[in-house]
Amino acid sequence: MATNERFLSGFQVNRSLLAGGAVLTGIGALLGAAGAVMVCAALATAGRTWVRGLDTPPTELAQRALREAKVASAAGWEAWRTEHHSPN
């Protein structure tokens, strides 16, 4: 009974079993974190390779989309002003 502690009238905790479980849980957490890092590195590498292989860089696509949105917004504003006979 030296490895067991008594708490609250009969509740017994086996310390060696508890410590072993805590150690295994810690090892499992470290392995899980290492696996997650490896997955993220693989995905980042694949993403970089994919972006390098694109014909048009993503920044150029974003700039083009922004210009098109501005033109569409101006056209919509102009159509609204024409429809409502507004000077603004």
Secondary structure, DSSP 8 states (H G I E B T S, - for coil): -TTEEEETTTEEEEHHHHHHHHHHHHHHHHHHHHHHHHHHHHHHHHHHHHHHT-SS-HHHHHHHHHHHHHHHHHHHHHHHHHHHT---
